[in-house]
């Protein structure tokens, strides 16, 4: 009985370890801006129970030079794949603002073959005067083997 319990525990530990690796965050990239601010971009796979289905999210986080988070956009998508091809089945975009000087002007997300595409416009105001208005585009795709990037 002890040997069976040990075997079951070993299998569970192995399964949990593989699951944690499969859904680990991508280390991502950092985009440095001229004014000292920067944007962190990360991609993460999300757990899905259905076979041949993957979900993922791309985070686009805008930080001031002092490491304070100003706003964050997230493109979330679900894909199906079969080893020969893949297809985006759903896409959504959300934007969270953490500094009252920033405003979401518009946002949208669409499916385009094996890719999800989000477009959003952010506006920065100081003392009620628009200082900048920029449009951003995020993409998230899945290959025929279920790899989200």
Backbone as a ProteinNet text record, in pm:
[ID]
protein_1_A
[PRIMARY]
XXXXXXXXXXXXXXXXXXXXXXXXXXXXXXXXXXXXXXXXXXXXXXXXXXXXXXXXXXXXXXXXXXXXXXXXXXXXXXXXXXXXXXXXXXXXXXXXXXXXXXXXXXXXXXXXXXXXXXXXXXXXXXXXXXXXXXXXXXXXXXXXXXXXX
[TERTIARY]
83.1	0	87.6	196.6	286	352.9	390.2	455.7	359.6	232	132.8	112.5	104.4	88.8	209.3	329.3	451.1	452.2	409.6	405.5	305.3	189.6	87.1	137.9	200.7	255.6	364.6	449.1	555.7	497	394.4	328.7	262.7	197.3	134.2	236.7	348.3	453.7	507.6	531.8	580.6	479.8	352.2	247.9	239.9	242.7	236.2	357.5	474	594.8	584.1	535.6	519.1	416.2	305.6	202.8	257.8	337.3	391.9	484.1	561.4	650.7	570.4	466.2	388.7	318.5	287	213.3	295.9	427.8	514.2	511	530.5	533.4	657.4	640.7	752.3	828	962.1	1035.7	1006.7	965.2	921	1032	993.8	1088.1	1056.3	1155.7	1139.7	1167.7	1074.8	1090.1	1118.9	1237.9	1277.6	1234.5	1173	1127.6	1225.4	1223.6	1317.3	1306.9	1187.7	1167.4	1204.1	1256	1294	1188.6	1064.7	959.8	990.7	921.1	943	816.7	813	699	749	684.7	715.5	611.6	659.9	571.2	596.9	493.4	506.3	392.6	421.1	321	310.4	188.9	172.4	63	87.2	-13.5	-103.3	-230.4	-327.8	-379.5	-405.5	-452.5	-591.4	-605.5	-732.4	-751.2	-871.2	-895.6	-922.8	-972.8	-1007.7	-882.1	-885.4	-773.5	-764.5	-642.6	-614.8	-668.4	-670.3	-711.8	-608.1	-571.8	-478.9	-536.3	-508.5	-542.5	-415.9	-409.2	-292.3	-327.2	-232.6	-251.5	-119.2	-127.3	-10.3	-36.1	54	45	137.3	86.6	161	149.4	254.6	248.3	337.8	278.9	351.5	394.2	525.9	581.9	651.7	641	721.2	865.8	956.7	1099.1	1124.1	1035.7	1052.1	987.7	954.1	897.1	751.8	680.8	539	456.5	363.8	278.4	172.8	167.8	70.2	-55.5	-37.7	-150.6	-103.3	-201.1	-169.9	-280.7	-241.7	-335.9	-310.5	-417.5	-405.6	-487.9	-420.9	-487.2	-499.3	-622	-646.5	-708.1	-666.3	-718.4	-721.2	-807.7	-816.9	-797.2	-726	-692.5	-724	-750.8	-755.9	-642.1	-587.4	-478.1	-488.6	-428.7	-438.6	-311.1	-199.8	-75.8	-53.7	-160.1	-151.3	-176.7	-269.6	-303.3	-356.2	-377.9	-436.2	-530.8	-616.2	-713.8	-746.3	-759	-800.3	-952.9	-1004.3	-1148.9	-1212	-1130.1	-1183.3	-1069.3	-1103.7	-1004.2	-1072.6	-1003.4	-1057.6	-942.2	-972.7	-871.3	-927.6	-846.8	-885.3	-770.9	-805.4	-704.9	-738.5	-638.7	-653.5	-563.9	-620.6	-546.2	-520.4	-393.9	-354.6	-313.9	-309.1	-274.9	-384.9	-445.8	-561	-529.9	-404	-369.1	-380.2	-401.5	-414.1	-560.4	-596.2	-733.5	-731.3	-827.4	-845.6	-938.8	-889.8	-971.1	-1054.2	-991.1	-1061.7	-985.6	-1054.9	-991	-1076.1	-1010.3	-1081.2	-991.7	-1052.7	-978.9	-1050.7	-972.3	-1029.9	-950.5	-1014.5	-950.3	-907.7	-786.8	-736.2	-658.4	-727.8	-664.3	-613.9	-481.8	-422.8	-372.2	-419.3	-369.4	-483.7	-464	-555.2	-485.3	-560	-503.2	-584.2	-513.6	-578.1	-521.7	-609	-567.8	-631.9	-551.6	-607.6	-534.1	-605.1	-546.6	-547.7	-431.2	-416.8	-386.9	-445.8	-423.4	-368.9	-268.4	-209.5	-238.5	-298.1	-329.8	-258.9	-216.1	-158.3	-232.3	-292.4	-373.5	-482.2	-539.7	-649.5	-607.7	-478.2	-428.8	-369.6	-412.8	-359.9	-213	-129.2	14.7	56.7	-13.1	16	-106.4	-114.4	-220.6	-155.8	-146.4	-76.6	-164.7	-148.9	-219	-121.1	-165.6	-83.3	-150.6	-69.5	-119.6	-48.5	-125.7	-71.4	-118.8	-32.9	-72.9	-35.8	-114.6	-90.8	-129.3	-40.3	-70.3	-38.5	-85.8	-65.5	-25.2	80.8	121.3	43.9	70.9	-2.2	16.8	122.1	149.7	101.4	35	-19.3	74	178.1	270.4	219.6	193	139.1	254.9	251.9	357.3	301.6
-119.3	0	125.8	124.4	240.3	262.8	155.9	167.8	230.3	191.1	246.9	395.9	432.9	573.2	654.3	600	669	688.5	587.4	595.9	702.1	704	803.1	943.8	961.9	1093.8	1136.9	1043.8	1075.9	1119.3	1048.8	1085.4	1223	1250	1380.8	1493.4	1471.9	1573.8	1598.5	1493.5	1507.4	1583.1	1548	1615.2	1762.7	1794.6	1934.8	2012.2	1951	2018	2048.4	1952	1973.4	2081.3	2083.1	2185.3	2323	2335.2	2466.2	2517.6	2430.5	2472.4	2509.1	2434	2458.9	2594.1	2644.8	2769.9	2882.3	2869.8	2975	3096.2	3213.4	3336.5	3342.3	3402.6	3432.4	3549	3545.2	3655.1	3790.2	3791.4	3913.1	4007.2	4131.6	4232.9	4365.7	4453.6	4587.4	4687.8	4779.6	4885.6	5015.2	5071	5195.6	5315.3	5413.3	5533.9	5648.8	5746.6	5858.9	5936.9	5944.6	6022.6	5946.8	5824	5744.9	5643.7	5661.7	5563.9	5436.7	5328.2	5203.6	5119.5	5025.7	4935.9	4792.5	4716	4573.3	4493.5	4401.7	4317.1	4171.9	4101.6	3959.9	3880.8	3755.2	3662.8	3546.3	3504.1	3387.6	3297.6	3168.1	3069.4	3048.1	3027	3005.4	2862.9	2800.2	2661.2	2648.2	2545.1	2513.4	2363.4	2319.4	2175.9	2103.8	2174.4	2109.2	2071.2	1953.8	1908.7	1995.8	2016.8	2094.9	2237.9	2292.4	2430.4	2496.5	2619	2697.1	2836.3	2891	3029.7	3100.6	3227.7	3304.4	3449.7	3522.1	3665	3737	3854.3	3939.6	4063.6	4089.6	4207.9	4315.7	4437.3	4552.8	4657.2	4671.2	4754	4876.9	4994.8	5121	5169.2	5185.2	5230.6	5364.7	5448.6	5570.6	5533.4	5628.7	5605.3	5563.8	5604.9	5569.2	5434.3	5353.1	5218.6	5216.8	5328.9	5333.8	5293.3	5198.6	5152.9	5257.8	5305.6	5406.3	5340.5	5241.1	5167.5	5033.5	4944.7	4812.1	4767.5	4717.9	4659.7	4509.2	4432.5	4287.4	4238.8	4170.1	4102.7	3955.6	3905.8	3764	3696.2	3571.6	3499.9	3350.4	3282.7	3137.3	3087	2974.8	2918.6	2770.5	2718.1	2574	2539.1	2419	2372.9	2222.5	2168.8	2024.7	1963	2034.6	1982.4	2020.6	2062.3	2105.2	2254.9	2305.4	2447.8	2491.9	2621.3	2675.2	2788.8	2823.9	2929.4	3000.3	3131.6	3209.4	3202.4	3160.2	3145.5	3257.5	3329.6	3445	3539.4	3667.8	3770.4	3882.1	3932.2	4044.4	4130.2	4256.5	4349.8	4425.4	4437.4	4518	4613.7	4731.6	4830.5	4880.5	4876.4	4927.6	5049.6	5158.6	5283.1	5302.7	5330.6	5347.8	5490.8	5577.9	5718.7	5801	5890.9	5967	6062	6078.2	6162.6	6086.9	5956.2	5873.8	5839.5	5830.4	5799.2	5699.2	5607.4	5514.3	5582.3	5612.7	5677.7	5573.2	5461.3	5353.1	5223.3	5112.3	4980.4	4881.6	4785.8	4681.5	4559.6	4445.7	4321.2	4243	4185.2	4106.9	3978.1	3880.4	3754.3	3767	3721	3725	3597.1	3494.1	3364.5	3302.2	3282.9	3222.6	3328.9	3453.5	3566	3647.2	3693.8	3790.6	3926.1	4029.9	4163.9	4261.3	4337.1	4441.3	4575.9	4674	4811.5	4897.2	4985.6	5077	5209.6	5316	5449.4	5503	5553.3	5611.1	5760.5	5838.5	5983.3	6024.2	6110.4	6161.9	6310.5	6352.5	6493.2	6544.1	6668.7	6735.6	6866.9	6883.8	7002.7	7022.4	6912.9	6917.9	6937	6951.5	6971.6	6840.3	6800	6677.1	6694.5	6610.4	6615.2	6512.3	6399.4	6297.1	6208.6	6153.8	6059.1	5957.1	5832.7	5729.3	5607.1	5545.8	5422.1	5306.4	5197.4	5078.7	4960	4865	4743.5	4624.1	4528.8	4405.5	4287.2	4187.3	4063.5	3944.7	3841.5	3715.1	3605.1	3509.2	3405	3266.7	3166.9	3027	2950.5	2870.2	2791.4	2658.2	2580.6	2454.9	2352.5	2370.3	2277.7	2328.4	2444.3	2494.9	2585.6	2636.4	2728.1	2871	2935.6	3071.2	3169.8	3272.2	3375.1	3511.6
0	0	0	79.5	83.8	-51.4	-116.6	-247.2	-348.1	-344	-436	-407.3	-280.5	-242.8	-288.2	-270.3	-314	-464.4	-537.4	-683.5	-727.7	-666.6	-701.2	-671.1	-556.4	-522.4	-620.4	-660.3	-755.9	-889.7	-935.2	-1061.2	-1049	-937.7	-917.4	-915.4	-848	-843.8	-983.8	-1060.1	-1196.7	-1281.9	-1272.4	-1350.2	-1314.3	-1186	-1143.2	-1192.2	-1193.2	-1241.7	-1390.1	-1468.7	-1612.2	-1637.2	-1563.4	-1581.4	-1550.7	-1446.4	-1410.5	-1519.6	-1580.7	-1688.3	-1812.3	-1842.7	-1963.7	-1960	-1844	-1834.2	-1773.6	-1776.2	-1723.5	-1815	-1756.3	-1834.3	-1920.9	-2036.8	-2124.6	-2061.6	-2058.8	-1996.7	-2062.7	-2188.3	-2252.8	-2295	-2317.5	-2361.6	-2294.4	-2292	-2237.5	-2348.4	-2367.3	-2466.6	-2391.1	-2412.8	-2346.4	-2430.2	-2366	-2434.6	-2411.1	-2498.7	-2490.6	-2359.8	-2303	-2180.7	-2053.2	-2067.1	-1950.6	-1908.9	-1954.5	-1927.1	-2005.7	-1972.2	-2044.2	-2045	-2137.9	-2154.3	-2141.9	-2055.4	-2038.6	-2117.3	-2201.9	-2281.5	-2242.2	-2198.8	-2163.8	-2226.3	-2256.5	-2310.4	-2214.7	-2187.2	-2100.3	-2155.4	-2145.7	-2183	-2062.1	-2087.8	-1980.8	-1988	-1873.6	-1875.9	-1939.2	-2022.5	-2088.7	-2079.1	-2053.6	-2037.1	-2168.3	-2268.7	-2394.5	-2472.7	-2534.5	-2617.5	-2741.5	-2789	-2908.9	-2900.8	-2779.1	-2756.1	-2666.8	-2698.4	-2616.7	-2596	-2479.5	-2451.1	-2407.4	-2437.1	-2398.6	-2377.3	-2320.3	-2297	-2319.7	-2379.1	-2394.5	-2310.7	-2215.7	-2129.3	-2182.4	-2185.9	-2233.3	-2123.8	-2042.3	-1921.6	-1935.1	-1918.8	-1931.7	-1792.8	-1773.5	-1646.5	-1664.4	-1562.4	-1559.3	-1525.7	-1545.6	-1518.5	-1374	-1281	-1139.2	-1104.4	-1207.8	-1192.5	-1145	-1155.5	-1120.6	-1242	-1222.8	-1331.6	-1361.8	-1488.4	-1530.7	-1587.2	-1674.8	-1731.5	-1786.3	-1806.8	-1859.3	-1953	-2070.4	-2165.9	-2172.8	-2187	-2196.5	-2315	-2406.8	-2517.6	-2479.6	-2473.8	-2440.6	-2562.3	-2586	-2702.4	-2677	-2751.6	-2748.7	-2890.7	-2902.3	-3032.4	-3034.8	-3155.2	-3177	-3272	-3257.6	-3342.6	-3358.6	-3467.1	-3491.2	-3547.6	-3542.5	-3596.9	-3742.3	-3809.7	-3949.8	-3963.3	-3882.4	-3887.1	-3751.2	-3737.7	-3614.9	-3651.7	-3556.7	-3580.7	-3450.2	-3456.2	-3339.9	-3330.1	-3215.3	-3197.8	-3115.8	-3036.9	-2962.1	-2929.3	-2918.7	-2886.3	-2808.7	-2706.1	-2629.1	-2578.1	-2554	-2506.2	-2386.4	-2281.9	-2165.9	-2134.6	-2083.3	-2046.3	-1906	-1817.6	-1680.8	-1666.2	-1612.3	-1594.2	-1445.3	-1409.5	-1270.1	-1236.7	-1336.1	-1318	-1384	-1309.7	-1358.3	-1473.7	-1510.3	-1624.6	-1757.2	-1751.1	-1871.2	-1897.1	-2025.3	-2065.5	-2180.8	-2178.9	-2289.8	-2389.4	-2508.3	-2610.7	-2684.2	-2720.5	-2789.4	-2770.9	-2792.4	-2786.9	-2864.9	-2927.1	-3001.5	-3013.4	-3038	-3060.9	-3169.3	-3261	-3370.3	-3388.5	-3451.5	-3489.8	-3634.9	-3665.4	-3802.9	-3830.1	-3874.7	-3899.5	-3771.3	-3760.2	-3640.5	-3543.5	-3558.9	-3480.1	-3421.6	-3299	-3236.5	-3242.4	-3275.4	-3288.5	-3203.4	-3119.7	-3039.3	-3081.9	-3091.5	-3117.4	-3009.4	-2951.4	-2852.4	-2859.2	-2822.3	-2822.6	-2680.9	-2638.1	-2504.8	-2517.7	-2428.5	-2426.9	-2290.6	-2293.1	-2170	-2161.5	-2048.1	-2027.5	-1902.1	-1908.8	-1793.2	-1774.4	-1657.9	-1628.2	-1732.2	-1779.8	-1875.6	-2020.5	-2045.3	-2181.6	-2233.7	-2354.3	-2412.7	-2447	-2387.7	-2411.7	-2517.1	-2519.9	-2621.4	-2640.7	-2759.6	-2793.5	-2886.9	-2840.3	-2917.4	-2937.3	-3054.4	-3086.5	-3074.7	-3014.4	-2994	-3061.2	-3106	-3170.6	-3108.9	-3060.1	-3002.4	-3085.3	-3099.1	-3166.4	-3079.7	-3090.6	-3020.8	-3117.4	-3139.9	-3236.3	-3179.4	-3251.5	-3211.9	-3337	-3325.6	-3442.7	-3447.7	-3551	-3573.6	-3462.2	-3378.5	-3268.9	-3133.6	-3131	-3006.4	-2929	-2992	-2925.9	-2940.7	-2827.9	-2827.3	-2816.4	-2901.8	-2897.3	-2935.7
[MASK]
+++++++++++++++++++++++++++++++++++++++++++++++++++++++++++++++++++++++++++++++++++++++++++++++++++++++++++++++++++++++++++++++++++++++++++++++++++++

